Amino acid sequence: MAAFVGRQGVVKIGASAVAEVTEWSYEESGDPLAKPRLGMTAMEYLPNSALTEGSGSITCHFDPDDSTGQGAMTHGASVSLVLQPEGAATGDVEFSGTVEISSVSWSGGAEGIPSAAFSYRGELTRGTVA
């Protein structure tokens, strides 16, 4: 099994790397259509009927100068997202697609580095870096 460390990963909006990313997530889900009828003792589902959806989040150390990465992810914006968990070398795995930014939040405290968090909706396609 191949192994790599998270710090090798890259998150991009279009061709621009997002600055100061500390973590990201992506999840695909979908519920198949149920086919209930009288007298059933267990639920049946229609095969291949799930309507899938994707969603995830990106968390960063807040960088007000990152206008093409963090600055591009405003609430409601449609952006071209690329997640590269292994890095950006040719042949590395990547997930890419157009997503809508569904929420943005910032936080800070007396100790620590202020953060920015972005949630998104949209399906990504698994491929490899060209």
C-alpha positions in Angstrom: 0.0 0.0 0.0 1.3 3.4 -0.9 1.6 5.9 1.9 2.0 9.7 1.9 1.7 12.5 4.4 -1.0 15.2 4.4 1.5 18.0 4.1 2.2 16.9 0.5 -1.4 17.7 -0.5 -2.5 20.7 -2.6 -5.9 22.5 -2.8 -6.5 24.7 -5.8 -9.2 27.1 -7.0 -8.7 26.9 -10.8 -4.9 26.9 -11.3 -4.2 28.8 -8.1 -3.1 27.0 -4.9 -5.1 28.0 -1.8 -2.8 29.4 0.9 -2.4 28.0 4.4 -4.7 25.0 4.1 -4.7 22.9 7.3 -7.3 20.3 6.3 -10.0 19.4 3.8 -12.7 16.9 3.4 -14.9 15.5 0.6 -17.8 13.1 0.8 -20.1 11.6 -1.8 -23.5 10.2 -0.7 -26.8 9.1 -2.1 -29.8 7.3 -1.0 -31.4 4.8 -3.3 -35.2 5.0 -4.0 -37.2 2.7 -1.7 -39.8 0.4 -3.2 -42.2 -0.3 -0.3 -45.4 -2.3 -0.7 -48.0 -3.9 1.5 -46.9 -7.1 3.4 -43.2 -6.4 3.3 -41.0 -7.3 6.2 -37.9 -5.7 4.9 -37.3 -2.6 2.7 -36.4 -3.1 -0.9 -34.5 -0.6 -3.0 -34.4 0.1 -6.7 -30.9 -0.8 -8.0 -28.8 2.1 -9.4 -31.5 4.6 -8.3 -29.4 6.8 -5.9 -29.2 10.4 -6.7 -25.7 11.2 -5.5 -24.4 14.5 -4.1 -21.0 15.7 -3.0 -20.0 18.0 -0.2 -17.0 18.9 1.8 -15.0 21.6 3.6 -11.6 23.4 3.5 -10.0 24.9 6.6 -7.1 27.3 6.4 -5.0 29.7 8.5 -6.6 33.0 7.5 -4.6 34.8 4.8 -6.2 38.1 3.8 -3.6 38.4 0.9 -4.7 35.1 -0.8 -7.2 36.8 -3.2 -7.2 33.9 -5.8 -7.6 31.1 -3.3 -9.3 32.0 0.0 -10.6 35.2 -1.5 -12.3 33.4 -4.3 -14.3 31.3 -2.0 -17.1 33.6 -1.1 -20.6 32.5 -0.1 -22.6 31.5 -3.2 -19.5 31.5 -5.5 -19.2 28.8 -8.1 -15.5 27.7 -8.3 -13.4 25.1 -10.0 -12.0 23.1 -7.1 -9.1 20.7 -7.3 -8.0 18.5 -4.3 -4.7 16.8 -4.7 -4.1 14.6 -1.6 -0.7 13.2 -2.7 0.6 16.4 -4.3 0.7 17.8 -7.8 3.2 15.5 -9.5 2.1 13.8 -12.8 0.1 10.7 -12.0 -0.9 11.7 -8.5 -4.6 11.3 -7.5 -6.8 14.3 -7.7 -10.5 15.1 -7.3 -11.8 18.0 -9.4 -15.0 19.7 -10.4 -17.2 22.8 -10.1 -18.6 23.4 -6.6 -20.7 26.1 -5.0 -19.4 27.6 -1.8 -22.3 27.1 0.7 -20.8 28.7 3.8 -17.8 30.7 5.0 -16.7 31.4 8.5 -13.7 32.9 10.3 -12.5 32.4 13.8 -9.7 33.5 16.1 -8.8 33.6 19.8 -6.2 35.0 22.2 -3.9 32.1 21.4 -3.5 30.5 18.0 -3.7 31.5 14.4 -7.0 32.9 13.1 -8.7 30.5 10.7 -11.1 30.5 7.8 -13.4 27.6 7.0 -15.3 27.0 3.7 -18.0 24.5 3.0 -19.0 23.5 -0.5 -21.5 21.4 -2.4 -20.9 19.7 -5.7 -19.6 16.4 -7.1 -15.9 15.9 -7.8 -14.5 13.5 -10.3 -11.5 11.3 -9.3 -8.6 11.4 -11.8 -4.9 11.9 -11.9 -2.7 14.9 -12.3 -1.7 15.4 -16.0 
